[in-house]
């Protein structure tokens, strides 16, 4: 399944996680932090192709956090062969 996550106009970490949880079928107990995201992404058993849109908007709003988010997503994709991420 292909999931598009649009970061246009995003204003910070809370909104980033709101958009992630709105776009992805994350578990109800998703903790809205990078550790919880990693857990959810590595536990997914369906084919997930995540496409981030307007990545630069989020970088302007949250800088280093977006680098950490990208690293978490890539680490999860290495762990889970049913996951791909693109921006």
N, C-alpha and C positions, 0 to 999 in steps of 0.2 A: 504494500500500500504506500502511496506517495503522500507525504504530508508537507504542506507549505506553511512556514511560520514567518509572518510578516512583522518585521520590527520597525516599520515606518512610524516615525514620531515617538518611539519609545522613550520613556523618561528616567528609567532606573531599574535596579535589580528586581524589585517587586513586580513591576510591569512586565519585565522579561519573563519571569516565571509564570505570570498570569497568561501570557500569550502561549508559552509552552504548554501549560496545562489545558488551555482552551483548544489548541490544535492537535495535540497528541492524546491517544487513549491511555493516559497515565493512571495508575491506581488511585483510588480515593484517598489513600494514606500518603500520597506524594507530599513530601515535606518542603517543597519550594526552595530547595538549595541544591548546590552542585553535587553533593554526595548522594542525595535522594535521586537526582536526575541520572547519575551514573548507574545506580542500582536499577532504576526503571528501564534504562536503555539496555543494560546487559541481561535483564530478565525477560525482555520481549522475545517471543518465539515466532511471531509472524515476520514477514519481510517488511521492513520499514525503510523507506527512502525519504530522509528528511532534507528539505530544501529551505534554507534560510533566505528570506528576501529582505532587502534594505538593511543589510548587515552594517553598513557604514553609519546608519542612524543610531544603531545601538552602541557602536564603538564611540561615537561622539558623546553619548549619554553616560556610558559606563566603562569606557576604556579598557583597563586591565581585566575587568570582570569578563569581558567578551573574549579575551585571550584565554582565560581560564575555562570559560564555557566551551570554546572550540576544542581545547585540549581534552576536556572531559568527553565530549562527543567523539573525538577521534580515538581516544583510549577505549571507549565503549565499543566502537566499531571494530577495533582490533580484537576485542574479547568476544564479540557477538557477530558471527558472519552473516546474520540476517539483517544487519543494520548498515546503512550507508548514510553519510551526511555530506551536504554540498552547500556552498554559498556563492 
